[in-house]
Amino acid sequence: MPDDQGQKFVPAVQNAIMIMRLLAASGHPLGATQIARETGLNVSSAFNILRTLSHDGILSFDPEAKTYRIGMGLLEFAAPLLGANPADLLRPTLAAIAQEHQVMIALWHITSNERIVLIDRFTAPNIVQAVVARNSRLPVFAGAIGRCYAASLGLGKAATRKGYKAVRWQNEPGFENYWQDVIAARQTGTAQDRGQLFKGLDIVATLARDADDIPRIGMSSIIIAGQQDEDSLNEVAGALMQAADQVERCVFGRKTE
């Protein structure tokens, strides 16, 4: 993710974005006073921003109810993204994560027949890395993504055990350990595989679901064991979670829980 340290931002623009996000999340029109209260802005500042955005069609104003909602003008900016391949939209973000954290990031397509297919990879320059060929295919229960997959579907122990047995592990973790990782992933949204799917590789992963809660895209950091400490791996997991959340909301239209 971009390094924001030392950068200066425009408060009015940040406030406008905050208002638009509030209106998008609310699902119904809101008045200026309520918008000011929920965003922490003073009423005068909120009203000026609302008036400007409605003037340009970004918001729609109801003069009778004196409320605002997202306007049709916003589609002018969203149109280039409509129907876009989610992987294409994710590429700049994943490349930035690879660069910032000095890792290799793998982007996986989750198929309907319980496979994951590597569709792209991003790496920081000048690092020792594992090479995973594009179009590589693995069982969907494999590795860190597999733990996230079982967790996201809320699978029971019997179904998870069946998926686990379909994986060829180089250093098998044991099902009970795998199951505990699945339970943990239900809470965190991320999982790790430390040299179990592939000896000598540390993997952290998460996935993105569509509006029907179906897992569609997997994202994993794959590094040589020992290159990153636990804190660094958790930071990578957090960055991948942010990317997954963004694609779920903005591409798949999944509601924030």
C-alpha positions, -999 to +999 in steps of 0.1 A: +000+000+000+012+036-006+033+052+021+014+082+034+040+095+058+050+131+051+022+136+025-003+164+028-039+158+021-068+182+014-093+181+043-122+193+022-117+164-003-114+139+026-146+152+041-164+150+008-153+114+005-164+106+040-199+120+033-202+100+001-192+068+019-218+075+046-246+080+021-235+049+001-235+028+032-268+041+047-290+029+018-315+058+023-315+096+021-301+116+050-305+153+060-276+177+064-278+177+103-277+139+105-248+138+080-229+164+100-235+144+133-224+110+119-193+124+102-182+146+130-183+178+108-199+210+118-232+217+100-220+246+080-190+226+065-212+196+058-239+218+041-213+235+019-199+202+008-234+187+002-244+217-018-213+215-040-217+178-046-254+181-054-247+210-078-224+187-098-248+158-097-226+136-075-254+137-049-292+141-054-311+166-032-348+162-024-360+198-018-392+187+000-376+162+024-344+182+025-323+151+023-294+139+002-285+106-015-260+093-040-267+108-074-265+096-110-235+118-116-213+094-097-218+068-125-196+090-147-167+080-126-178+044-120-185+036-157-150+026-166-150+000-138-184-015-146-179-050-160-141-048-154-122-079-145-116-078-107-081-091-112-073-061-134-085-037-107-064-055-081-031-056-099-018-021-090-027-027-053-011-061-051+020-048-069+023-020-043+019-045-014+047-066-029+070-036-032+062-022+003+066-055+022+093-070+000+074-102-008+059-121-037+021-118-040+001-145-058-033-138-072-056-169-075-089-175-092-112-198-072-130-221-096-165-236-092-149-271-092-129-264-060-095-255-076-074-224-073-056-212-104-027-188-103-036-159-127-009-134-118+021-128-095+038-097-083+072-094-067+095-068-052+129-065-071+161-080-058+146-105-033+152-142-032+118-158-041+100-190-049+088-192-085+053-204-090+042-207-126+011-189-139-018-212-144-006-235-116-036-253-102-041-266-066-070-280-046-090-252-031-084-265+004-046-263+000-024-241+021-034-208+037-061-200+011-077-234+018-080-226+054-097-193+045-119-210+020-132-235+046-137-207+071-155-184+047-181-211+038-186-220+074-179-257+066-183-282+093-156-305+105-166-335+083-167-314+051-134-297+060-117-331+066-128-343+032-113-313+015-081-315+036-076-351+025-076-341-011-045-320-007-010-334-012+011-318+016+049-318+016+048-315+054+013-325+065+001-303+094-024-329+107-061-323+104-067-312+140-041-284+136-056-275+102-091-274+117-079-250+145-065-228+118-098-228+100-116-218+133-091-189+138-096-178+101-133-174+108-124-146+132-095-130+114-102-135+077-066-146+071-046-178+076-010-189+074+008-220+061+043-224+075+062-249+054+033-274+053+020-272+017+055-266+004+086-272+026+106-241+031+078-216+022+058-193+045+024-184+031-002-159+044-035-155+026-070-141+024-098-142-001-125-120-016-162-130-017-189-118-040-224-105-030-236-140-025-207-148-001-191-171-027-153-170-026-140-157-059-104-145-056-075-156-034-045-135-025-014-149-009+021-138+001+046-166-007+082-162+007+112-183+016+109-194+052+126-170+076+126-140+054+099-123+075+092-124+112+057-129+127+050-092+129+059-087+093+037-116+082+008-101+101+014-068+084+012-084+050-020-103+060-035-069+070-026-053+037-041-083+018-073-080+039-076-043+030-073-053-007-099-080-003-123-057+015-120-031-013-127-056-041-156-071-022-173-037-017-164-019-049-164-047-075-186-075-061-210-051-043-208-071-010-222-053+020-198-044+048-206-065+079 
